[in-house]
């Protein structure tokens, strides 16, 4: 039987923060700067009489397109990793918070919240209803 697994929340937080910093500080801005340059390509080979040079130019432009798609995928996937790490952190912290609560304390706090809100809810129901047609046993107008 497995003993489960342990998640290093501090390490996950550090990883997420460093990746976010790299994305925002370097990777997105550099990608935005490089993209138009790669899309423009370089003006060589298309006017050459040599079929080999023309093919090299075509191949070069195709590789630039592939590089741009890979760079976009890398940036997108890095963004997803940051968001996923943040979701995992939030969910683990929420679960840890719930695990540390005593069930009786949760039920008591919930009951207190309901009891505290009941006068306001009752007042709102009565204000919204026409008193002559309000049926408290059903909460609807007859």
N, C-alpha and C positions, 0 to 999 in steps of 0.2 A: 504494500500500500504506500502511496506517495505521501510525503509530508508537505506537499504544496511547493510553492516557490516564494522567494523573497524578492521584493522590488526595492531597489535603492532609490528612494524618492529624491534624496538630495542629489545623487548623481544624475538622475533623469532631469531634474530641474536645471542643473548646471549644463548638461548637454543641450537642453532646449534653449537656454539663455544664450549660450555661445553660438549655436546655429542661427538663432534669430539675429544676433548681433552681426554675424558674418553675412547673412542674407541682406539685411537692411543696410549695412555699412559698405559692403563690397560687391557681393554677387549680383544683386538686382541692378545697382547702378552700372556696373561693368557690363552686364548683359544688355542693358538698354543702350549703352554706348557702342558695343561691338555689333549688335544686331544689324543696324543700318549699313555698317561698313561691309559686313559679310554679304548682306543681301545685294549690295551694289556690285559685288564681285570685283574683278580686275579686268581691265581692257586689254587682254592679250589673246592672240590665237585665232580669233574669229575672222579676221581679215587675211590671215595667212593663206597662201596657196597650198601649203602642205596639209594633207588630210590628217597626218599624225599630230601636227600641232593643233589643228582644229579639234580633234578628238580629245587631246590633252586639256584643252580649254573647257570643253563640255564636261569632261570628268572632274576637273577642278571645281567648276561651278556646282556640280551635283554634290561633291564632297562638302562644299561650303553649306549647301542646303541641309545636308545630313547633320553637320556640326550644329547648325542653328536649332534643328529639331531636338537633338540630344541635349543641348544647353537648356532649351525651354523645358524639356522633360525633367532634367536635373533640378532646375529651379522650382518647378511645380512640386516634384516629389519631396524636395527639402522643405518646402512650405507645409506640405501635408504632414511630414514628420514632426515639425514644430507643433502644429495644431494637435496632432495625435498625442504627443508627449504632454501637452497641456491638459488634454481631456483625461488621460490616464492619471495625471497628478490630482486633478480635481476629484475624480471618482474614487481614488484610493483614500484621499483625505476625508471625503464624505463618508466612506465606508468605515474608516478608522474612527471617525467621530461617533458614528452610530454604534460601533462595536463597544465603545467605552461607556455608552449610556446604559443605565439600568432600565429594564423594560418598565418597571413601575414608575420610574421618573418620567419616562416618555409618555406613558398613559396619563399620569398626573398633569404634566405640562399641557398635554392636548386637551384634557378635560377642563383645565383652568382657562385655556384660550377660548374654548367653546362657551363656557359659562360667562366669561368676561364680555364676549361679543353678543350674547343673547339679548340683552336689553336694547342694544342698538338695532339688531335685526328685527326684534318685535316692534319697536317704534317705527321703523321704516315700513314694515308690513301694514301697520295700522294707518300710517299717513297716506300710503299709496291706495288703500282700499276705501271705497265709499262705505262709511260706517253702517248705513242702513242695509246694505247688501252683503256685508262681510260676515262670513261664517267661520269663526275661529276653529271649529272642529274640522273644517276642510281647507281653510286658507284660500278659498276662492269665492267669487261672487256668485250668488244664486240667481 
